[in-house]
Amino acid sequence: TTEIYTLSLHDALPISPNASRRATAAMSGPQLVHLEMDEKDKESLQELQQGMAQAQQEVQMLQAKVQMRESERRRCDLTLHELTDLPETARAYKQVGKMFLMQPLPELTQSLTDKSVNCEKEVAALKEKLTNVVAASEKVEEDFNDFVKSHMVEAPS
């Protein structure tokens, strides 16, 4: 049997920030759409909604990882900058958990340099992955919007 369901457009808000701003500006208040769906269509709609939610979570997770790695790299670079003025014989300590262990300055600067380079590589890889995930999430959003448009009906009186 075919039934008519009411779906809030809030459920269909776009994931990407630019599209989200356009959609928010276009909506003056809550809007509802009426969809004509059978059981198979209901399952498809739920899958699309889950796909959108998962894509949004993955985008947010990758953005957080990029931000964390960039922050870590900046911290390493700032520390390296501060260490450049010290003589190689200066006592240096590396934090390990809640304690500090004495470490020769050249070893400490080398480990910070390596960490900074690794963070930079990770950021580049994460940004590439983020680009792919954003493209995939836009595709899921487009599929969702196409589904909604293809199942829309006039509002029942």
LINTAKA-V591784 format. One record per run of one state. SS is the DSSP state (a for helix, b for strand, c for the rest). FROM is the first residue (numbers start at 1). LEN is the number of residues. If there is no record, write none. Layout:
ss from len
SS FROM LEN
SS FROM LEN
//
This chain:
ss from len
c 1 2
b 3 6
a 9 4
c 13 4
a 17 10
c 27 5
b 32 6
c 38 1
a 39 45
c 84 8
b 92 5
c 97 2
b 99 5
c 104 1
a 105 47
b 152 2
c 154 4
//
